[in-house]
Amino acid sequence: MEETKSVTDGRHLRSLHTRHKLLEAAKEVFREEGFHKATISQIIKRAKTGYGTAYVHFTGKDDLLIVLMEDVMTAFYSIAELPFTPASRAEAEELILYQTTAFLRMAESERKMLQVFGEAIGVSASASQKWAEIRERFINRIAQDIAYSQQNGLARTGLDPELVGRGWFYSHEMYLWEIVRGEHQAQLDEIAKTLAAIYTGGLYS
């Protein structure tokens, strides 16, 4: 029994190792070639594994990209999903400015992979669908935070939290892609300060 368990554990570890190698190889190839030019053959060769083994884990480069999108966006989720239980408007405004600044800085630090994602979203249906899912997760969380503020007398009532949250995320998304493309002119802290001031000025006034 113990021997069988040991063999099973060994296979599982090798499988995890192979999956990790493929993901790391995909990340390198995507960064070097871009999504469109990258091929699954290049990724498999870089990972130093066989085609049969690779296809046990991933169906193709789109599948690899989706997992990488999830991995990168986990860091963004950790910012958006920080506990939001302010006791005052001032505290809410402070938390919102912190989250906005951290989000934009994360976009800058992950610029290369986000460039790959942006390219993939334009040509891959699965990447586009994944980004839509990512967007909705952010919007839902923002709406929860707005609802909390309304319920606790901090924010204006009568505004739909989901609609406000959607507009708030879209403004972040626009700047995220500008940062990724190197199109923004202002400093990140200034962008974050302006975004937060407009948002909190309308919602918490």
N, C-alpha and C positions, 0 to 999 in steps of 0.2 A: 504493500500500500504506500509506504513512504517512498519507495523507489519510483512508483508511478507518479506521485505528486512532484517529486524532484524533476522528473522528465518534463512534466507539464509546465512547471514553473520555468524551466530552462527554455522551453519553446516560447513561452509568453515573453520572457525577457528578450530573446532574440528578435521576436516579432516587433516589440516596442523599439528596439534598437534600429531595426530596418526602417520602420516608419519614421523615426527621428532623422535618420540619414537622408531619406527621401525629401522630407520637409526642409531640411537645411540646404540640400542640394537645389531644391526648387527655389528657395529664397535667393540663393546666390545667382542662379541662372536668370531668374526674373529681373533681378537688379541689374545684371549685366546686359541682357538682351531686350528687356521689356516683355510684356505679356504676349504681344502678337508674334514676335519673332522667336520666342522661346519654344522649344519642342520637348515633348515627353522623352524623346531619345536622349537629348542633351542632359536632362535631369537624371535619368537612369544611369547614364554613363558617369556623371559627376558623383552620384551616390555609390557607384561601384557595386551595383546589384544587378540581378537578372530581370528580364522583362516579365517573366512569369511571376516572380516574387513581387515586383513592383505593382503589378495589376491585382494582386491579392489585396493590397492596401488602398490603392487609388485607381479610379477608372480613367484618369487622364489629367492633363495639366489644369483643367478647370476645377476638378475635384481638389487638387493640391492647393490651388489658389484660395478656394473657399475656406479651407482649414487655416491657411495663413491669415486670411482676413479676420477670422474669429480670434486667432491668437493675438494679433495686433490690436484689435478693438477691445480686447479684454482690459487693457490698460486704460482706454478711454472710458469704458463702463465703470471702472473703479473710481473715476472722478465724478461721473454723473450720478453714481449710486452711493455717494458718501451720505452718511446720516444727515437728514435735513429736518431739524426740530428747533428752529430759532425761537427764542422767547421774546424777541423784540424786532421791530422793523430794521433797526440798525444792525442787529446780528444777522438777519436775513440778507441784507444788502452786502454785508461782509462775506458771507458764505458764497453768495452768487458771484461776486467779483473774484473770489479765490477759484471757484470752479471754472469760470470763463477763462481766466488767465492760464490755469493748468491745462485746460483743453487745447488752447491755441499753442501753447508751448509743446505739448505732446505732438500736435500736428507737425510742428517744425522738426522735432526730433525724429519722427517717423516719415519724413518727407519722401525718402526714396521708395519705400514700400507703398506709400499712399499714391505715388505717381503710377506705380504698377497697377494698383487697384483702380485708379481713375481710368487708365487705359482699358483695363479689362471690363469695367462697367459699360463702356461704350460698344464693346464687341461681343461680349459673352452674356447670354440670357441668364445663366445661373449666377454670374457675378452681379448682374443688375438686380436680380431677385434677392440675393443675399444682402446687398446694400440697402434695399428697401426694408428688409427685416431689421437691419441694424438701426436704420432711421426710426422705425416705429418703436423699437425698444427705448431709444433715447427720449422720444416724445412722450411715451407712456410714463417714464420716470419723472420727467419734468412736470407733467400734468399732476402727478401725485404730490409733488412738492408744492405746486400752486394751490391745490386743493387743501393741503395742510395749512398753508398760510391763510387761506380764506376762512377755514373753519375755526382758526384761532384768532381771528380778528386782526390779522396783520396786513392782509392784502384786500384789495377791492373785491367785493362780491358782485354778482351779476355778470361776470365774465366767464366764459366757458374755458375751464382749465386745459382741455385738449386743444382747443383752437389757439389759445395763447402759447401753449407749449410747442405747437407745431411752428408757429411764427418764430419763436425763440430759437428753436433748433435750426430752422432754415437760415437764419442770420449767421449762426455759427458755421453751418455747412458751407455757406458761400465763402466765408473767410478761410475756412479750412482748405478749400480748393485753390483759393488765391495764394495761400501760403505754399501749398504744394507746387504750384506753377511758378512761384517766385514773382507774383504780380503785385503783392501788397507793397505800399510805399511807406506807411506809418510803422512805428515800432509796435511790437506785439502787446506790450503793456498798455500803450495808448489805445489800441484797438479794443482790448478787453475792458478798459476803463470806460470807453465810450459806449460799448455794447451794454455793459452792466448798468450804466447811468440811464440809458434810454429805457431799458427793460424795467428796472426798479422804479424809475420815475413815473412810469405809466401804471404799473401794477400796485405799487406800495404807497402811492401818493394819497 
